[in-house]
Amino acid sequence: MGELEKRILGDPRRGMDRIQDLLPADFCTQAGQFVLTWPRGRVLLVTGFYVDGQGETDGPPGTRLLFDALSRLGFAPLVVTDPFCAAYFTAAGLPFVTFGPEAGEGELLSLLEREQPVGLIAVERCGRAADGRYINSRGESIGAHMAPLDGLFLRFDGPTVGIGDGGNEIGMGNVAAGVAERLGLVPCAVKTDRLIIATVSNWGALGLCAALGQLPSEAELLAAYALCPQVGLLDGITCEPTLSEDGFPVAYVQRLRNDLERLT
């Protein structure tokens, strides 16, 4: 496994290390090289995960960092998310569009037709299982609360990347059998051209920034995270509005950023 990949999979508590052999050893580096081949234009960044009536802290900060990285490379990113994440992206000053659970296929197709994206990237975005349900890490159905944004990936005929950490995110369809057999979870069935797995999806987004040669400064990293409790996003494990992600204090991702800086 590559050094970059080792860092973003650095903590085994989430189980992603049990399926990493199903991907290329340098899966994150390859994803970065893949994105760099895209023509410069609109990139849709799809994120947002429902937790106890709010959005989750995993997803939006990584999306913000990836937005900045892509912008510096000449792309024109646009965030696509749910209303429960709107406060974060409003506070971050990023362009975004939201869809609710009632969004139909026609609305999603209209977005693709209007924006003409050169690529799609999902950061911690739940995708449908083989039976059509949206399942969280506790095995609960959350489809009544989330827009069917994975439909963008099912309808888009261009390049796609998925970033996930639990098996139920867009892109995990690439390793669905491994998620079911090795993790005992209901996997997302939606595939992407490239898949990045990480202990926390935000870490995967940070790894992709590094693979693109656009690692954020520590100040930029902390600014992206500081907004989370301010707008009420919840840690997906504790369900508390704390400066943490999946139970990991922000100090973990600070150390990761510093490790990645030493690698690049």
Order of alpha helices (4+ residues) and beta strands (2+ residues): alpha-alpha-beta-beta-beta-alpha-beta-alpha-beta-alpha-beta-alpha-beta-alpha-beta-alpha-alpha-beta-beta-alpha
